[in-house]
Amino acid sequence: MIPIFLILQSGSTTPEAVLARYAAFANAHPELEVRYSATRGKSRAEGFVRFHRNKRLLFECNYKGDKYVLSVTEAGAREYDVATKTYDEYPFPGVIEVSGSHISGLQGVIPSFMLSADLRRAVPSKAKFKLDPPPAGGGDQISSDFQTMMGKGHVDIVVDPTGRIQKWHSVSEAQMGPKIESTWTFSGYKPSANLPLSAFVRDLPLGFTPYSIPRLLPSVAVGQPAPNGKWIDHAGKSTNLSAEIAGRPKLLALLGSDCVPSSQALASLDALRAKVGVVRLTNATTRAEAAKLGSDALFDPNGRSFKQFATPATPMFFLVDRTGKVVNAWMGFDAADPKAFEDQVSTAVDKLAPGSKD
């Protein structure tokens, strides 16, 4: 049985008390199995998370009749997706990484906040929690707005009297992208201590195809240099990003060859050429495929240069100064208001320090 840590609830309950209650439970139970049901937009899923915090993890997600599995242990990491019949295997990374799947469309679905004893660290950019009215199902609800490099959001968390998370609801909105709403409901908490290694490993189904693209790096962030990968231009000649930047500020447009918003952004990219140089970097692997995104669009037959940016979605845009350092970033494109995007980029270019323009 899991021991219960009770904090008497009264009118003096504060956000700090709720956070402390969760931290006490999480620190006392670094080895847990938790069942969940989740919604992300119109998608629904259910499954369980079993973990020894920072040591072992087994995550199973059942969605639309298919299954996604991620296993991370000292013996190595493995993930596979039944819908695409693909898998990936790699050495144990030293820490439990659960930011999203490498092989399926389930990016960001794994409840990584379950692996931290500090809920403040699980919410981006200095969350300032407040106490909300008590939810109908009992427990305490805290909430906070937050900011990310890409936009803003809001999170509501319900913690029961024992310190367990009952519900996690978040809404995030990129600067130029759609609003994404996710809700996690948790139940069936039970200890997973003393379970053998085999309890965290799933055998790979037969007939699955290996995921051949190298492991993704963290997404490029403001203040970091843009990856200087090798690209092919429309004439079939090899080039690299430093040659394309050529000591001048540039807007790097990361475009998807089968992405509708990427195609919708092309007119705005043409309009912005009067303000700043534009470099179109595509996930296309052939010249004909890249040409759909512009006669000057670059591509990489191996796909590795595009993957170095580790973009969570396309289109994505990076403004770099003359040294190639990222100074601004935008994700998504709103075809209903293209001028908003053009104005944001123009304003960011005007704000570049004099030395970073020349």
N, C-alpha and C positions, 0 to 999 in steps of 0.2 A: 504494500500500500504506500502511496505517496503521502508523506506527512503534510499537514495543512498548516500554512502560515496565515493566521488571521490578524487583520488589522481592523479594529473596531471602527465602523463607519459612523460618522456624525457630521454635524454641520461644519466641523473644522477640517474635513478632508480636503487636501490640496493636491494639485498636480504632482508635486514633489513626493507626497505620500504614496500616490498611486505608482509612480515610477520606482520608488524604493520597494514597494510591495512586489512588483514584477522582478526587480533585480534580486531580491531575497530568494524568490522562488527559482529563478533561472540559475543563480549561483549554487543553490542547493541541489539542483537537478540538471547537471550538464549532460546527462544521458537520458534521452526521452524518445518516445514514439507518440506522434500526434496525428490524428486523422483530420482531414479538412474537406470542405467543399468550397469552390471558388467560382467567381464570375469575372470575366475581363471583357468589357464591352458586351457583345452578344454571345460570347463563348462561355461555356460552362465546363467545369472539370471537377474531379474528386480523386482522392487518393490518400497517401500518408507520407509523413516525413519521419525518418528514424535516424537519430544522430548521437554520436559522442562528440560533443562540441569541440571543434578544431582538430578532430582525429578521424572520425568516420562519418559517412553520410550515405543514406539510401533514400532517394526521392522517387516516388511513383505517381504518375499523373495519367488518369484515364479521361479521354476526351473524344467525343464524337465516335465512340466505338473503337478507338485506337488507344495506344499506350505509349508514353514516353518514360524512360527510366534513366536515372543518373546515379552512379555508384562511385564514391570517392573513399578510398582507404589507403593505408600504407602500402598495400600491394599494387596500387595503381588506380587510375580513374577510367571509367567506361561509361558511355551513354549510348542509347539507341532509341530510335523512333520507329514505331511499327508503321505509321502512316507512310513514311518515305522509304522504309526498309534500308536505312543508313545507320552507321555507327561510327564512333570515334573512340580511340583508346590512347592514353598518354600516361607518363609517369606521375606519381603523386606530387602535386605542386607544392607541398609543404604546408599549405593552409587549405581549408575548405572553401572552394570557390563556387558560388551558386548564383552568379549574377544573371545567368540565362543559358540557353542551349546553344551549342555551336551548330547543330545539325537540323533543327526543326524550326517551325514558325512559332515556337513557344517562348520567344525571347522575353525575359523578365518575369516569367510566371512562377519561379521558385521563391518561396517565402523566406528570403535570406535574413529577414529581421528576426526569425526564430533562433538564429545562431548567435545572437548578441544578448548579453545581460543588461545592456544599456540602450534603452529605446531611443535616447537622444541621438545616438550614433547611427541608428537605423533610419533616421529621417534626415534628408539633406539640409545643409546650410543652416546651422544654428537654430534648430526648432525652438519655439517658445510655446510650451504647452499651456493650455488653460483647461479648467474643469468645466464640463458641460452638465446639463441636467441629467439626472440618473436615467439610464435606458430602461425600457419596459421590462427587459429580461433580467434585471438585476446587475450588480456590479457597479463600476464607475467608468465613465467615459471621459477621456481627455482628447484634445484635438490641437492641431497646430497648422498654420500655413507654412510653406517652405519655398525656397528658391533654388533652382539649379542653373547650370550653365545654359541649358536649353529653354528654360521657361519657369513656370511656377506650379504650385499644387497645394493640396490640402489633405490632411490625414486625420481620421477619427479612430481611436483605439479603445476597445472595451476590455477592461481587466476585472476578473472576478475577485471575490474576497480572498481567495487563496493565492492570488498573484498570477494566475494563468490568463493568457490572452484568449478571449472568447471570440473577438471579431476585430478585423482590421479592414478599414475602408479608406481607399485613397483615390484622389482625382488629380491627374497631372495634365498640364497643357503646355505644349511647346510653343515657342514664339510664333511660328508660322505653320504649325501642325494641328492635328485633331486633338480633341480632349479624350483622354483615356481614363476610364473608371474601373477600379478593381475592388472586389470585396472577398475577403477570406473569412470563413467561419470555422472555428476549431472545436473539436470534441475528442473524447476517448483518449485523454492523456494517460500514458502509462510508462513506467520506467523501462529503459532498455539496457540497464547495466548488466554486465557479465554475459552479454550475448557474444557468441563466437564471430569470427571474421566472416564466416559464410552467411551470417544473417544480414550482412551489408553488401553482398555481391549477388548479381544476377547473371546467369549464363547467357551468352550471346545467342539469339535465335539463328538458325541456319538460313543461308541465302541472303544475308544483308550485305550491302555494299559499303566498303570503308570510305570514310570522309577523308579526302586527300589533301584539302587545303590546310596549310600550317595553322597551328594554334593561334587564336586571335590575341593581339596585344590590347592593353587598355585603350579606350577611345581617345583620340587626340584631343587635348584640352587647350584652352586659352593659356598662353604663356609658353607652350611647348613648340618646338620646331616641327614643321610639317614633314612627314616621311619623304625622303628623297628617292623614291622608287624609280624603276625603269619602265618607260612607256613607249608605245609605238604611235607615230602620228599618221595623218591621213595619207601621206605619201609612202608609208611603209618604213620610214626611217626611225631608228631608235633615238630616244631622248630621255632626259631625266627632269625632275621637278625644278632643280636649281637652275637648269638652263632655261626652263620656261618662265621662271620668276625673273631671271636676268637682272637682279638688283633693283627691281621696282615692286611696289605693292601690287598684289594680285588678289582677285577673288577666285578661290578654288571651288568649283562646283562639282560635287560628288553626285553623279547621276546614274540612275538605274535604267538599263536598256528596255526593260519591260515595266517600267514604273510610270503610271499616268501623270502624277504630279511632277515628275522630272521633265516630261515632255511639255507640260503646261508652263513650266518655268523658263523655257527657251526664249520666248519673246522678251521677258524681263532681262535675261542675261544679255541679249543683244542691245537692249536699251541702256544697260549699265556700262557698256563699253566706252561711252562718252565720258564716264566718270573714273573708271578703273579697268585695268586689264583683266580679262576673264580667261581662266584655264578650265576647260571641261574635262574632268577625269571620270571615266565610265567603267562600269563593271562588265562591259562588253569584252568578248574574247576574239572577235573578228573585226576587220575593217568595215565590212558592210553593216554589221550590227552597231558599231560606234557611229557611223555616218548618220544614223537616224536621229542622233542627238547633236548634230552639227558637223559641218565639213571639217572643222578644226578639232573635233573631239579626239581625245587620246584613249588608248586602250592597252591592255596587257593580256596577251594570249594565255598566260598562266593564272591570271587573277590575283597574283600575290601583292602587287603594288596597291591595288584597291583595298585589299583586306588589311593592309598595314594601317589604314585609317580607322578600322574597327567601327565604322559608323553604325549606330543602332537602327538607322532607316535611311531611305533615300526619298527625295533629294536632301543633301546636307551641304552647307556652304561655310567655307572658312576664309576669312580675310587675313592675309599674311602681309607683314611689312617687307621691306626690301631685303631683310636677312632671311626671310622664310619663316619667321616666328608667327604663330597664330595670335591675332589680337582680338578677333571677334568670331563668333560662330552662330549659325542659325540652322534649325532643322525643320524640314517640311516646307510646303509652299501652298498658299491659299489662292487658288485660281479666281476666287470671287473678289479678291482685293490685291491684285499684283502690285499696285502702287505702294501699298504699305511696306512690302518687302524692299522695293526699289528705294524708298525713302530711308529705310533703316540702314541699308548698305551705304547709301550716299552720305548720310550723317556720320556713320562710322569712319568712312574714308576722310571726311573733312576733319575729324577729330584726331587723325594720326599725327603723332609728333613730327615736327619738321624733319628731324634727322632720319625718321623711319620712312619718309616718302622719297627722299632723293637717292 
